[in-house]
Amino acid sequence: MVLVWVGVALLGGMGAVLRFVVDGAVASRRKRDFPYGTMVINISGALVLGFLAGLALGGRAMLLAGTATVGAYTTFSTWMFETERLAEERQSWAAAVNVVVSLVLGVAAAAVGRLIGANL
């Protein structure tokens, strides 16, 4: 059990660092007023989590790969905060686009990932 906790801590830390790196890379290429980095992170995380589900990982493997790594990589709270910030700045159209595009592409990415994982 101790090894599982250590694995969660290490893999979760790796997921969080990867989120920081990806967000920085995307932000350096795009205007900062729209949260492209968070969108890329959450959609790619949905793809990976769908893939892992398609592989039918169970137990500790899914805990480590899905919950620890992908869970630390993706970020619901930042997505909601950035959407609220857009709305507060009276960028209602951008806030709505952030919600709709993130949801539609996120669900589609999870479905594609699951399909790919199930067919391996």
C-alpha positions as CSV (number, residue, x, y, z in Angstrom):
1,M,0.0,0.0,0.0
2,V,2.9,2.4,0.7
3,L,4.2,1.8,-2.8
4,V,0.8,2.8,-4.2
5,W,0.8,6.0,-2.2
6,V,4.4,6.8,-3.4
7,G,3.3,6.1,-7.0
8,V,0.3,8.4,-6.7
9,A,2.5,11.1,-5.3
10,L,5.2,10.8,-7.9
11,L,2.9,10.3,-10.9
12,G,0.6,13.0,-9.7
13,G,3.5,15.3,-9.4
14,M,4.6,14.4,-13.0
15,G,1.1,15.1,-14.2
16,A,1.0,18.5,-12.5
17,V,4.5,19.5,-13.9
18,L,3.4,18.4,-17.4
19,R,0.3,20.6,-17.1
20,F,2.5,23.5,-16.2
21,V,4.8,22.9,-19.2
22,V,2.0,22.4,-21.7
23,D,0.2,25.5,-20.5
24,G,3.3,27.5,-20.7
25,A,4.1,26.2,-24.2
26,V,0.6,27.0,-25.5
27,A,0.4,30.4,-23.8
28,S,3.7,31.4,-25.4
29,R,2.2,30.9,-28.8
30,R,-1.3,32.4,-28.2
31,K,-2.8,35.5,-26.8
32,R,-3.3,35.2,-23.1
33,D,-6.9,36.6,-22.9
34,F,-8.4,33.2,-23.9
35,P,-7.4,30.1,-21.9
36,Y,-6.1,28.0,-24.8
37,G,-3.6,26.2,-22.6
38,T,-6.3,24.9,-20.2
39,M,-8.4,23.8,-23.2
40,V,-5.6,21.9,-24.8
41,I,-4.7,20.3,-21.4
42,N,-8.3,19.2,-20.6
43,I,-9.0,17.9,-24.1
44,S,-5.7,15.9,-24.4
45,G,-6.3,14.6,-20.8
46,A,-9.8,13.4,-21.9
47,L,-8.2,11.6,-24.8
48,V,-5.7,9.9,-22.6
49,L,-8.2,8.9,-20.0
50,G,-10.5,7.6,-22.6
51,F,-7.6,5.6,-24.0
52,L,-6.9,4.1,-20.6
53,A,-10.5,3.2,-20.1
54,G,-10.5,1.6,-23.5
55,L,-7.6,-0.5,-22.5
56,A,-9.8,-1.7,-19.6
57,L,-7.1,-1.0,-17.0
58,G,-8.3,-1.9,-13.6
59,G,-7.4,-1.5,-9.9
60,R,-4.1,0.0,-9.1
61,A,-3.1,0.5,-12.8
62,M,-6.0,2.8,-13.4
63,L,-5.5,4.5,-10.1
64,L,-1.9,5.3,-10.9
65,A,-2.3,6.1,-14.6
66,G,-5.8,7.6,-14.6
67,T,-6.4,9.2,-11.2
68,A,-2.9,10.2,-10.3
69,T,-1.3,11.1,-13.6
70,V,-4.2,12.3,-15.8
71,G,-6.1,13.6,-12.8
72,A,-3.2,15.9,-11.8
73,Y,-2.6,16.9,-15.5
74,T,-6.2,18.0,-16.2
75,T,-7.9,20.8,-14.3
76,F,-11.6,21.4,-13.8
77,S,-11.1,24.2,-11.3
78,T,-8.8,26.2,-13.5
79,W,-11.2,25.8,-16.4
80,M,-14.1,27.1,-14.3
81,F,-12.0,30.0,-12.9
82,E,-10.9,31.1,-16.3
83,T,-14.4,30.9,-17.6
84,E,-15.7,33.0,-14.7
85,R,-12.8,35.5,-15.4
86,L,-13.9,35.8,-19.0
87,A,-17.5,36.5,-17.9
88,E,-16.4,39.0,-15.3
89,E,-14.4,40.8,-17.9
90,R,-17.6,41.0,-20.0
91,Q,-16.2,38.5,-22.6
92,S,-19.4,36.5,-22.5
93,W,-18.9,35.1,-26.0
94,A,-15.4,33.9,-25.1
95,A,-16.7,32.4,-21.9
96,A,-19.5,30.5,-23.7
97,V,-17.1,29.3,-26.4
98,N,-14.7,28.1,-23.6
99,V,-17.5,26.0,-22.0
100,V,-19.1,24.6,-25.2
101,V,-15.9,23.8,-27.1
102,S,-14.3,22.3,-24.0
103,L,-17.3,20.1,-23.4
104,V,-17.9,19.0,-27.0
105,L,-14.2,18.4,-27.8
106,G,-13.5,16.8,-24.4
107,V,-16.4,14.3,-24.7
108,A,-15.3,13.6,-28.3
109,A,-11.7,13.1,-27.3
110,A,-12.7,10.7,-24.5
111,A,-14.8,8.7,-27.0
112,V,-11.9,8.6,-29.6
113,G,-9.4,7.6,-26.9
114,R,-11.7,4.9,-25.6
115,L,-12.2,3.5,-29.2
116,I,-8.4,3.5,-29.8
117,G,-7.7,1.8,-26.5
118,A,-10.4,-0.8,-27.0
119,N,-9.0,-1.7,-30.4
120,L,-5.5,-2.4,-29.3
